[in-house]
Amino acid sequence: MYQSPPTPTTIKATRRTVLLAGITTAFAGTVGLPAIARADPTPEPPNPDLPPETQAQVDEAEQRTNDLFPGWTSANGWLAQSRLDPAGGIFDTPLFGLSATVTLHSGAPAAILGWVIEEFNRTVTPIHDGALTGYLTANQYDPAPVTNHASGTAVNIMPTMFPDGTLDTLTIPQINAIQTITKTVAPAITWGGTYDTPQPSHFEIALKPTDTRLQDIAATIGRQILIAAAA
C-alpha cells in the first residue's frame, strides 16, 4: 500500500560497526531500531592499524551494506532493502499453528504481524501454504513512496481469496474477527479493508521504528521483541 512519500534518514555506521554486523549474529530485547545500521556513503580512509586481510573484509562488508540499504525508507518510515538478504534482518518467520512461513522484518514487525497472521488463521479462516506475501523487493524505478512490503513491514493474507477492491468476499463474522484483531494491536497495525479502495488481505505496521508503543503492544499480545543483527 502506497502512502505519503517517506523522508529518507541516514543512520551512520563506522567501518567497525559494518564489519561486526557482517560477521556476527546477536539478539537484543529492545525495540525501535532497524535490524542493521545504514553505512555513511562517505568513504572512510583505510585504517593503517588493520591487517590487509581484515581491511578487505571491512571494505567488502561496507559495500554489501551500501548495496543492501541504498537509502530508501518505505512509506511507514522503516528502512527498505534492495533485495532479500537475511543479513539485513528480513527472514522467513515461523508462525505458531501454521506450516506456512512469511518473510518479515525482525523485531516488532515479525512479532506483531506474526500474531495477526496467527489470529487470522484461528478466527477468520485457515491459511494454507503459499497464501502469505511479506517482503517484496523494491528498486530505484519503483514509484515513490516505496511500498511497506520492501521493508518487511507489511503482509497480504490470502490475496487470491480476498482480492483488492471489495469487502464482499468476507462475511460479517469474518470482518468482525479482523476488527477484533486490529483493535487488540492498535495503533500498531493498519488493515487495508479500511482504505477507500479496500485491500482486505493487506495488513501493515503503522508506527515508526522508534515508536516505543511497539514494545508495549508486543507485551500485550505476549510476544518478546527480538532485534536480529546481521549474520
Secondary structure, DSSP 8 states (H G I E B T S, - for coil): ---S----------HHHHHHHHH---EES--SS-SS----SS-----TTS-HHHHHHHHHHHHHHHHH--S-BBTTS-B--SS--GGGTEEEEE-TT-S-EEEEETTHHHHHHHHHHHHHHHHT----TT-EE------TTS-SSB-GGGGT-EEEESTTTS-TT-STTS-HHHHHHHHHHHHHTTTSEEEGGGSSS--TTEEEE-S-TT-THHHHHHHHTT----EE---
